[in-house]
Amino acid sequence: MVRSCYGHVRDLPEDEFGVEIEKDFRPHYIVPPKSKKIIQYLVKESRPAKLVILACDEDREGEAIAWHLTQLLKLNGKKPYQRIVFHEITKSAIEEALKNPRKIDFNLVEAQQARRILDRIVGYKLSPFLWKKVAGGLSAGRVQSVAVRLIVEREREIENFVPQEYWGIEALLQKYNLKPEAEFLALLAKKDGKSLDKMAIKTKKEAEKIVKDLKDAEYKVKKIEKKEIKKNPPSPFTTSTLQQEAWRRYHFPAKLTMSLAQNLYERGFITYHRTDSLNLSDLALRGAKKFILENYGEDYYQFRKYKAKGRVQEAHEAIRPTYPEKTSENLKIQAKLEDRSFRLYDLIWRRFIASQMKEALFEETKVEISAKNYGFEAKGQTLKFDGFLKVLPIQFEQKKLPPLEINEILKLIKLTPRQHFTQPPPRYTEATLVKVLESFGIGRPSTYAPIISTIQERGYVKKNEKGQFIPIKIGILVNDLLCQHFPKIVDIHFTARMEEDLDQIARGKKERGGVLKEFYQPFLENLLKKYKEISKKDLAVKKTLERCPQCQKPLVIRISKFGEFLSCSDFPKCKYKKPILKTLPIKCPKCQGDLVEKRTKKKKIFFACQNWPNCDFALWDQPTGEKCPNCQSLLVKTKKGKIICSNPNCNFKK
């Protein structure tokens, strides 16, 4: 019989630290309330069994769960057990795993315990410091704080960015056969035989001078270069690249992607979805070859092996379909996949099949055109052989140039100077944040989605309409405090080295106690020092000219995880406080009072009249200030960015 333990069955207690520092960081585990019933059930079910086989995931978290089960089910020497691992839920994979059982890998267990204790030290020691010095309900985390730092620093780069003006000059040229398809664009690239970089023409005046210089110029084809460009298929998916592509294609949050992938894995449709490996089994490679040869022909097949960079577990596989012949369309019908699951499976299937196909071939044509002492450049690109693009369509611009000859004279249709400005770096999205965390070696396949969820749930960052992360004031405040006083906690390279230490423990090359001690002692000394040095009065407080209505002391602006509020400067002796309402430049349609931004008891934002309770006008969606052309009610912007009428009886959409 097969029974599930539903994830972690033991953990550190929530209401206490749970780690005995003086006893070599010995953890004190308990069975969480949500797991008690299932553990009682598993104990009962395992009693008559002669052998218990543990089939948890192969990563350090799965190994730790298997070890906890040996303790709870009393399998540590009193009853035989076997540990098996597999990367896909198929008959052949499970039969192979059953033929090769092993015991618990205690190095992996030690690595997981070190990771859990490190997170507990940072969370339970540093979070109370934030409560006391900044505001209640805040938290710090070994990896989450680094993620917040990246977002805050990117926002400051954007704020401090000074755009630089530059100009480009386009020539619309034509062959003298006067056919519209003979027109093409060429860009100014050289002057006096020297290449011009992007910033070479800095002002409108310089651009206009060049246009004037080119008056009555003859445009002649000087050089034609043709070359073949090969584009190789991308590698199969890892956890991070799947999350990135699912966000880029469908704007699936990382948490949703992992939930959908978990379901596909449990139903036996894909291999294990928490992996940083690009390895593919021989069975999978044979399956891909067979499918490609039968459906596309020999011209499209290319055997390929991939190897990931950095610290990966090559025993794992990349994320792939368990059966290559099960196309996404077939599976959608046979397994009745709902739309989002179908789209994710389709991504995985196409990426895997494409990874074993021939490269796409393009012909690139580069034409140099002379005009007086200036040189223009035109490029064209056409597809010669689609290769892997047959399965994995990728957007690219097919840009054809008309057939041209050396020394051919061209007709100038129009010469256009175009103004440009340098752009700031873009804000992080889920995809780009995961990518940068992975590039620094921070986090692991199982942690990317929880990190992204946590920093939003804590109220440190939010997403704008484009799905980009923007830091909230409290997130900036906490980040600055940690950067100034606990630099190692938010240091990207220090956090990456900690991940390397955990991997060293997993490989048996470092001791758990030594790694924890090396971190804890200087951390604790600095924490105790900062408790004395930092006063709450120095943080998150702005003076105002207002007086407290209860004690007449000055009111100050404080900040919490939910935003700014007015508070008595004599707090905690005087506990007076009131919210600071953000006033919108929009009048209430009922009484002409100002509309203000408010929060419910559960901190959900809504918009209401400042004259409440005398006026009960309120909206959940943000008013735009415009009126509906149909009924004159206020137009609002929904959470998805759509403009609609606030009147439920009017279906106007903009």
C-alpha positions in Angstrom: 0.0 0.0 0.0 1.1 3.6 -0.7 0.5 6.5 1.8 1.5 10.1 1.7 3.0 12.2 4.5 2.1 15.5 2.8 5.4 17.4 3.1 7.3 18.2 6.2 6.2 16.2 9.2 8.4 17.7 11.9 9.7 21.3 12.2 11.1 23.7 14.8 8.3 25.1 17.0 6.7 28.4 16.0 6.3 29.8 19.5 10.0 29.4 20.7 13.5 29.5 19.3 13.8 25.8 19.3 17.6 25.5 18.9 20.0 24.7 21.8 23.0 26.9 20.8 25.2 25.7 23.7 24.6 22.0 22.7 26.1 22.3 19.2 23.0 23.9 17.8 20.8 21.0 18.6 17.3 21.5 17.1 14.2 20.7 19.0 11.6 19.3 16.6 7.9 19.0 17.1 5.1 17.7 15.0 3.1 20.7 13.8 -0.6 20.7 14.5 -1.5 20.3 10.8 0.6 17.1 10.6 -0.5 15.3 13.8 -3.4 13.5 12.3 -1.5 12.2 9.3 1.4 11.0 11.5 -1.1 9.1 13.7 -2.5 7.6 10.6 1.0 6.6 9.2 2.0 5.1 12.6 -1.1 3.0 12.6 -0.7 1.9 8.9 3.0 1.1 9.2 2.6 -1.1 12.4 1.8 -4.4 10.5 4.2 -3.7 7.7 7.4 -5.8 7.5 9.2 -3.2 5.4 8.7 0.6 5.0 9.9 2.2 1.8 10.5 6.0 1.9 10.1 7.7 -1.5 10.5 11.4 -0.7 12.1 13.8 -3.1 15.8 13.4 -3.7 16.9 17.0 -2.6 17.9 17.9 0.9 14.4 18.8 1.9 13.1 15.4 0.8 15.9 13.6 2.5 15.2 15.4 5.7 11.5 14.4 5.5 12.5 10.8 5.0 14.8 11.0 8.1 12.0 12.6 10.2 9.7 9.7 9.2 12.3 7.1 10.3 12.2 8.8 13.8 8.4 9.1 14.0 7.7 5.6 12.6 10.5 4.1 14.7 12.4 2.9 11.7 15.8 3.6 13.2 17.0 0.1 13.7 13.7 -1.4 15.1 12.0 -1.9 11.8 13.7 -2.3 8.4 13.3 0.5 5.9 14.5 1.4 2.5 15.0 4.8 0.8 14.3 5.0 -2.9 14.3 8.0 -5.3 12.9 8.6 -8.7 12.5 11.6 -11.0 9.3 10.7 -12.7 6.2 8.9 -11.6 6.2 6.2 -14.2 6.1 2.4 -13.9 9.6 1.9 -15.3 11.1 4.7 -13.1 9.5 3.3 -9.9 10.5 -0.3 -10.7 14.1 0.8 -11.3 14.1 2.7 -8.0 12.8 -0.3 -6.1 15.7 -2.4 -7.6 18.2 0.2 -6.1 17.2 1.0 -2.5 19.6 2.8 -0.1 19.6 4.2 3.4 19.2 7.8 4.5 22.0 10.1 3.2 22.8 11.9 6.5 25.0 14.5 4.8 21.9 15.8 3.0 19.9 15.7 6.2 22.7 17.7 8.0 22.6 20.3 5.1 18.9 20.7 5.4 19.1 21.1 9.2 21.9 23.6 8.8 19.7 25.6 6.4 16.7 25.4 8.7 18.7 26.5 11.7 20.4 29.4 9.9 17.0 30.6 8.8 15.7 30.3 12.3 18.6 32.2 13.8 18.1 35.1 11.3 14.3 35.1 11.6 13.9 34.7 15.3 16.8 36.9 16.4 16.7 39.7 13.9 12.9 40.0 13.5 12.3 41.0 17.2 15.0 43.6 16.7 13.0 45.1 13.9 9.8 45.0 16.0 11.4 46.9 18.8 13.4 49.4 16.7 11.0 49.9 13.7 7.5 48.5 13.8 5.7 45.3 14.8 5.0 42.5 12.4 8.2 42.9 10.4 10.6 40.1 9.6 14.1 39.6 8.2 15.2 36.5 6.4 18.6 35.1 5.2 17.5 35.1 1.5 14.4 37.3 1.5 16.3 40.3 2.7 18.8 40.0 -0.2 15.9 39.8 -2.6 14.4 43.0 -1.1 17.9 44.7 -1.3 18.1 43.9 -5.0 14.7 45.5 -5.7 15.5 48.6 -3.5 18.9 49.2 -5.2 17.3 48.8 -8.7 14.7 51.4 -7.7 17.4 53.8 -6.6 19.3 53.3 -9.9 16.1 54.2 -11.7 15.5 57.3 -9.5 19.1 58.5 -9.9 19.2 57.8 -13.6 19.9 60.9 -15.8 18.8 60.2 -19.4 21.2 61.2 -22.0 20.1 62.5 -25.4 21.4 61.1 -28.6 20.3 61.1 -32.2 20.2 58.6 -35.1 19.8 59.3 -38.8 17.7 57.0 -41.0 17.8 57.0 -44.8 14.8 55.6 -46.6 16.3 54.3 -49.9 14.9 52.7 -53.0 16.0 50.9 -56.0 15.3 52.8 -59.2 12.6 50.3 -60.3 10.1 52.4 -58.2 8.4 49.3 -56.7 7.3 49.9 -53.0 8.9 46.6 -52.0 12.2 48.0 -53.2 12.3 50.5 -50.3 14.4 49.8 -47.3 15.9 51.6 -44.3 19.6 52.3 -43.7 21.1 53.8 -40.6 24.1 56.2 -40.4 27.0 54.2 -39.2 30.3 55.9 -40.3 31.8 59.3 -40.8 35.2 59.8 -42.6 35.7 56.1 -42.5 35.3 55.8 -38.7 32.5 54.0 -37.0 30.0 56.1 -35.0 28.9 54.7 -31.7 25.3 55.1 -30.4 26.1 58.3 -28.5 28.1 59.9 -31.3 25.4 62.5 -32.3 24.4 64.2 -29.1 22.2 67.1 -30.1 19.6 68.1 -32.6 21.9 70.7 -34.0 24.6 68.1 -34.8 22.0 65.9 -36.4 20.6 68.7 -38.5 24.2 69.6 -39.6 24.7 66.1 -40.9 21.4 66.2 -42.8 22.4 69.5 -44.3 25.8 68.0 -45.3 24.1 65.1 -47.1 22.0 67.4 -49.2 22.3 66.3 -52.9 24.5 63.4 -51.8 24.7 60.3 -54.1 23.9 57.0 -52.3 25.9 54.2 -53.7 26.2 50.5 -52.7 29.8 50.1 -51.5 29.9 46.6 -50.0 27.6 43.6 -49.7 28.3 40.8 -47.2 26.2 37.6 -46.9 26.7 35.0 -44.2 24.8 32.1 -42.6 23.7 32.5 -39.0 23.0 29.5 -36.9 20.6 29.7 -33.9 20.8 26.7 -31.6 17.8 25.5 -29.6 17.6 26.4 -25.9 18.4 23.8 -23.3 15.5 21.9 -21.5 14.0 23.6 -18.5 15.4 23.8 -15.0 13.2 25.2 -12.2 14.4 28.7 -12.6 14.2 28.8 -16.4 10.7 27.3 -16.3 9.6 30.0 -13.9 11.2 32.7 -16.0 9.6 31.5 -19.3 6.2 30.9 -17.7 6.3 34.5 -16.5 7.5 35.9 -19.8 5.0 34.0 -21.9 1.9 33.9 -19.6 2.7 36.1 -16.6 2.3 33.1 -14.4 3.7 33.9 -10.9 6.4 31.6 -9.7 4.1 30.2 -7.0 1.5 29.3 -9.6 4.0 27.8 -12.0 5.3 25.5 -9.2 1.7 24.5 -8.2 0.8 23.6 -11.8 4.1 21.7 -12.3 3.5 19.8 -9.0 0.2 18.6 -10.4 1.7 17.6 -13.7 4.4 15.7 -11.9 2.0 13.9 -9.5 -0.1 12.9 -12.5 3.0 11.3 -14.1 3.2 13.8 -17.1 6.5 15.5 -16.3 9.7 14.7 -14.4 10.6 16.2 -11.0 10.1 20.0 -11.2 12.6 21.1 -8.6 15.9 20.8 -10.3 18.9 22.8 -11.4 20.3 20.0 -13.7 20.2 19.9 -17.5 20.9 16.2 -17.6 18.6 14.0 -19.7 18.3 10.2 -19.3 19.2 7.9 -22.2 15.6 6.7 -22.2 14.4 10.3 -22.7 16.9 10.9 -25.4 15.8 7.8 -27.3 12.2 8.8 -27.0 12.9 12.3 -28.3 14.9 10.9 -31.3 12.1 8.5 -32.2 9.4 11.2 -32.0 11.4 13.7 -34.1 12.4 11.1 -36.8 8.8 9.9 -37.1 7.1 13.3 -37.2 9.7 15.7 -38.8 12.3 13.5 -40.5 16.0 13.0 -40.2 16.9 16.5 -41.3 15.4 17.8 -38.1 17.1 15.5 -35.6 20.3 16.5 -33.7 21.6 14.6 -30.6 22.5 17.1 -27.9 23.8 16.8 -24.4 23.6 19.7 -22.0 25.6 20.5 -18.9 24.6 23.2 -16.3 27.1 25.7 -15.0 27.9 26.0 -11.3 26.7 23.8 -8.4 24.1 21.4 -9.6 23.0 17.8 -8.8 23.6 16.0 -12.1 22.0 12.9 -10.7 18.7 14.9 -11.2 17.2 15.5 -14.7 16.0 18.6 -16.4 12.3 19.1 -16.4 10.8 17.2 -19.4 7.7 15.2 -20.4 7.8 11.6 -19.1 6.6 10.4 -22.5 7.9 12.5 -25.5 5.2 11.0 -27.7 2.5 12.6 -25.6 2.1 15.9 -27.3 0.4 18.7 -25.5 -2.6 18.6 -27.8 -3.0 14.8 -27.2 -2.6 15.2 -23.5 -5.1 18.0 -23.4 -7.8 15.7 -24.8 -6.8 12.5 -23.1 -6.1 13.9 -19.6 -8.6 16.8 -19.8 -5.9 19.3 -18.8 -7.3 22.7 -17.8 -6.0 25.7 -19.7 -3.1 26.8 -17.5 -1.8 23.2 -17.0 -2.0 22.7 -20.7 0.0 25.8 -21.4 2.7 24.9 -18.9 2.9 21.3 -20.2 3.1 22.7 -23.8 6.0 24.9 -22.8 7.9 21.9 -21.2 7.1 19.5 -24.1 8.1 21.9 -26.8 11.3 23.0 -25.0 12.4 19.4 -24.5 11.7 18.2 -28.1 13.3 21.3 -29.5 16.4 20.7 -27.4 17.1 17.6 -29.6 16.6 19.2 -32.9 18.8 20.9 -35.6 19.6 24.5 -35.3 17.7 27.1 -37.3 19.6 28.7 -40.3 19.3 32.3 -41.3 20.9 34.2 -44.1 22.1 37.6 -43.0 22.8 40.3 -45.5 24.8 43.4 -44.6 25.0 46.3 -47.0 27.3 49.3 -46.7 26.2 52.5 -48.6 28.3 55.5 -49.1 27.0 59.1 -49.3 29.7 61.8 -49.5 32.0 61.2 -46.5 29.3 59.3 -44.6 28.5 55.6 -44.5 25.1 54.0 -44.0 24.3 50.4 -43.1 21.3 48.2 -43.9 20.8 44.7 -42.6 18.4 42.0 -43.8 17.7 38.5 -42.4 15.8 35.6 -43.9 15.1 32.1 -42.7 16.6 29.3 -44.7 15.8 26.3 -42.5 13.5 26.4 -39.6 15.0 23.5 -37.6 13.9 23.5 -34.0 11.6 26.5 -34.8 9.3 23.9 -36.3 8.4 22.9 -32.7 9.4 26.0 -30.7 8.4 29.1 -32.6 10.4 32.1 -31.5 9.5 35.7 -32.6 12.1 37.1 -34.9 12.0 39.7 -37.6 12.4 38.5 -41.1 13.8 41.6 -42.8 14.3 41.3 -46.6 16.4 43.6 -48.6 15.9 44.0 -52.3 18.5 42.5 -54.6 21.4 45.0 -54.7 24.6 45.2 -56.6 28.0 46.8 -55.9 28.2 50.4 -57.1 24.4 50.5 -57.7 23.1 54.0 -57.3 20.0 54.3 -54.9 17.3 56.8 -54.8 16.9 58.7 -51.5 13.2 58.9 -50.5 13.6 60.5 -47.1 16.4 61.4 -44.6 15.1 61.5 -41.0 17.0 62.5 -37.8 15.5 60.7 -34.8 15.9 61.7 -31.2 16.5 59.1 -28.6 17.3 59.0 -24.9 19.1 56.4 -22.9 16.8 54.3 -20.7 17.2 53.4 -17.0 17.6 49.7 -16.1 14.2 48.0 -15.9 12.6 47.1 -12.6 12.7 43.4 -11.7 9.9 41.1 -12.6 9.5 37.6 -11.1 11.4 36.2 -14.0 14.4 38.6 -13.9 14.5 38.4 -10.1 14.7 34.6 -10.1 17.4 34.9 -12.9 19.6 37.3 -10.9 19.2 35.3 -7.6 20.3 32.1 -9.5 23.2 33.9 -11.2 24.6 34.9 -7.8 24.0 31.4 -6.4 21.4 32.5 -3.9 18.5 30.2 -3.2 17.7 26.8 -4.7 15.1 25.4 -7.0 12.7 24.8 -4.1 13.1 28.3 -2.7 12.6 30.8 -5.6 8.8 30.8 -5.4 8.6 31.0 -1.6 11.1 33.9 -1.6 8.9 35.9 -4.1 5.7 35.2 -2.1 7.3 36.1 1.2 8.6 39.6 0.2 5.2 40.5 -1.0 3.3 39.1 2.0 5.6 41.0 4.3 4.6 44.2 2.6 8.1 45.1 1.6 7.5 45.2 -2.2 4.5 45.3 -4.5 3.9 44.8 -8.2 2.9 47.6 -10.6 0.6 47.1 -13.6 3.4 45.7 -15.6 4.1 43.0 -13.0 7.4 44.7 -12.0 8.5 44.9 -8.3 8.4 48.3 -6.6 9.7 48.7 -3.0 7.3 50.1 -0.4 8.5 52.6 2.2 8.8 50.1 5.0 10.7 47.8 2.7 13.2 50.6 1.9 13.5 51.5 5.6 14.2 47.9 6.7 16.6 47.3 3.9 18.6 50.5 4.7 18.7 49.5 8.4 20.0 46.0 7.6 22.5 47.3 5.0 23.9 49.8 7.5 24.0 47.7 10.7 23.8 44.1 9.5 25.7 44.2 6.2 26.5 40.5 6.0 22.8 39.5 6.2 22.0 41.4 3.0 25.4 40.9 1.3 24.8 39.1 -1.9 28.2 37.3 -2.0 28.1 36.4 1.7 24.7 34.8 1.2 26.0 32.9 -1.8 28.9 31.6 0.2 26.5 30.4 2.8 24.7 28.4 0.1 28.1 27.0 -0.9 28.7 26.0 2.7 25.4 24.1 2.8 26.4 22.3 -0.4 29.7 21.4 1.2 27.8 19.9 4.2 25.7 17.9 1.7 28.8 16.5 0.2 30.3 15.6 3.6 33.1 18.2 3.3 32.0 20.5 6.1 30.4 20.0 9.6 27.0 21.5 10.3 28.1 22.7 13.8 31.2 24.4 12.5 29.3 26.3 9.7 26.6 27.4 12.2 29.1 28.5 14.9 31.1 30.5 12.3 28.0 32.4 11.5 26.3 32.7 14.8 29.0 34.2 17.1 29.8 37.4 15.2 26.1 37.8 14.3 25.0 37.6 18.0 27.8 40.0 19.1 26.7 42.6 16.4 23.0 42.2 17.3 23.6 42.9 21.0 25.7 45.9 20.1 23.0 47.3 17.8 20.3 46.9 20.5 22.3 49.4 22.5 23.3 51.7 19.7 20.0 52.2 17.8 17.1 54.1 19.2 13.6 53.8 17.8 13.4 57.6 17.9 16.1 57.7 15.3 14.2 55.5 12.9 10.9 55.8 10.9 10.0 59.1 12.6 9.3 62.5 11.0 8.4 65.6 13.1 5.2 67.6 12.3 3.8 70.9 13.6 0.6 69.2 14.8 -0.1 68.6 18.5 -1.5 65.5 20.1 -5.2 66.1 21.1 -4.8 64.0 24.2 -1.5 65.3 25.8 -0.5 68.3 23.6 2.9 66.8 22.8 4.1 67.1 19.2 2.7 64.6 16.7 5.2 62.6 14.6 4.9 60.6 11.4 5.8 57.0 12.0 6.0 54.1 9.5 4.7 50.6 9.8 4.4 47.7 7.4 1.0 49.1 6.4 2.3 52.7 5.6 2.7 56.0 7.4 0.5 57.1 10.4 0.5 60.0 12.9 1.5 59.1 16.4 2.2 61.0 19.7 5.9 61.7 20.2 5.4 60.6 23.9 4.7 57.0 22.8 4.4 54.6 24.7 3.2 56.8 27.5 0.6 58.3 25.2 -0.8 55.9 22.7 -2.7 58.3 20.4 -2.4 57.6 16.7 -4.4 58.1 13.6 -3.9 57.1 9.9 -2.6 59.4 7.3 -5.2 59.4 4.5 -3.9 59.8 1.0 -6.1 62.4 -0.6 -6.9 61.9 -4.3 -7.4 64.9 -6.6 -11.0 63.6 -7.2 -14.3 64.8 -5.7 -17.0 62.5 -4.3 -19.9 62.4 -6.8 -22.4 62.4 -3.9 -21.2 65.3 -1.7 -18.2 66.8 -3.5 -15.9 66.0 -0.6 -12.4 64.7 -1.3 -11.9 61.0 -2.0 -9.2 59.4 0.2 -7.4 56.1 0.2 -8.3 53.9 3.2 -7.7 50.4 4.5 -10.0 47.8 6.0 -9.2 46.0 9.2 -7.5 43.4 7.1 -5.4 46.1 5.4 -7.2 45.9 2.1 -7.1 49.2 0.2 -10.3 50.9 -0.9 -11.3 54.5 -1.8 -14.0 56.5 0.1 -15.3 59.9 0.8 -13.5 61.9 3.5 -16.9 62.8 5.0 -17.7 59.2 6.1 -19.9 58.3 8.0 -22.1 61.2 6.8 -21.4 60.1 3.2 -21.1 56.4 2.4 -19.6 56.6 -1.1 -16.8 54.0 -1.5 -15.0 52.1 -4.3 -12.8 49.0 -4.3 -11.1 50.0 -7.6 -9.0 53.2 -7.9 -11.0 56.1 -9.5 -9.3 57.7 -12.5 -11.0 61.1 -12.2 -12.7 60.7 -15.6 -16.5 60.3 -16.0 -18.2 57.6 -17.9 -19.5 58.9 -21.2 -22.6 56.7 -20.9 -23.8 57.4 -17.4 -21.5 60.1 -15.9 -20.4 57.8 -13.0 -16.7 57.7 -12.1 -14.4 55.5 -14.2 -12.1 53.2 -12.3 -8.9 51.2 -12.9 -9.2 47.5 -12.0 -6.4 45.5 -10.4 -5.7 44.1 -13.9 -5.3 47.6 -15.3 -8.6 47.8 -17.2 -10.6 51.1 -17.2 -14.3 50.4 -16.5 -17.4 52.2 -15.2 -17.9 52.1 -11.4 -21.6 51.8 -11.9 -22.4 48.1 -11.8 -25.4 48.6 -14.1 -23.3 50.2 -16.8 -21.0 47.9 -18.8 -18.8 50.7 -20.3 -15.1 49.6 -20.9 -12.4 51.8 -22.2 
